[in-house]
Amino acid sequence: MATSSDLAEAISALQRRYGSAAVRRGGDPTPAGVWPTGLPVLDRLLPGGLPLGRITVVAGRPAAEAPAATGRLTLLQALLAGASRSMQVAYVDLPGSLDLGYFADLGADLHSCLVLRPPRAALGPGLAMARTLVRAGVPWVGVALGARLPGPGAWEHPLTALGEAAWSRGAVVCFSAPSPLPAPLAYASSLTLGCTPLAWQEAHGDMVGLRVRLDVLKSKVGAPGASGAALLRYPRPHAVGDVVGLPTLLPGHGEIEPAAQPQPGRGGAPADLPALAG
């Protein structure tokens, strides 16, 4: 719809008087501060990083003829590990699967990490614990969800309360969840990043990581639709695990060439490498 000169002038005057965020069109992205991830592949896809005061979701999206693991938990843990090197962080471990040794190998400062494991892995108490820490000043909270998710009724109040706390404190709150997302979480998310496995990465006969496709599925803080590829590289002797961008392909130039798949009888990932959950 065209904007008349009188309306454009009125909008401009209101924005000058009350700030640029006071008046905006409903279809425009909502401005938000960001926490730069320090991972170029992600900061290029996102509006400079993860939004502050908003809920972000890393959604694992299984793919046919690809590894069953999606890499969503490893990506969340890599982001949290990076944040822990400069601030206090908290990790809500609902699946109870966090390996602190592996987390340290991702570069985490364990002294800056609070690990929350609510009784009976209950969602409501877990989100309530996260909300309490956010309101107390913890600036970065990761929430890991397992494969079995509760129904919509269990989400409404604790998720809304956590979102309000994040908004008021300008905190990063990032969930890792399997697809399809529960409707309340999908609605509450300001940024949803899809994580789809492509192939295992091997070197010299060893499995060294997982190649994934990353897609901005939803964004209230920027334009959705951006995509890229990354290698979730496992920790190795004398080197921490990391996330490395891979070349993106031009349309019509085929799929990324798959890395060698694990052979029958090898049992998937080698025993000295933790399996990627989710």
Secondary structure, 3 states (H helix, E strand, C coil): CCCCHHHHHHHHHHHHHHCCCCCCCCCCCCCCCEECCCCHHHHHHCCCCEECCEEEEEEECCCCCCCCCCCHHHHHHHHHHHHHCCCCEEEEECCCCCCHHHHHHCCCCHHHEEEECCHHHCHHHHHHHHHHHHHCCCCEEEEECCCCCCCHHHCHHHHHHHHHHHHHHCCEEEEEEECCCCHHHHHHCCEEEEEEEEEEEEECCEEEEEEEEEEEEEECCCCCCCEEEEEEECCECCECCEEEEECCCCCCCCCCCCCCCCCCCCCCCCCCCCCCCC
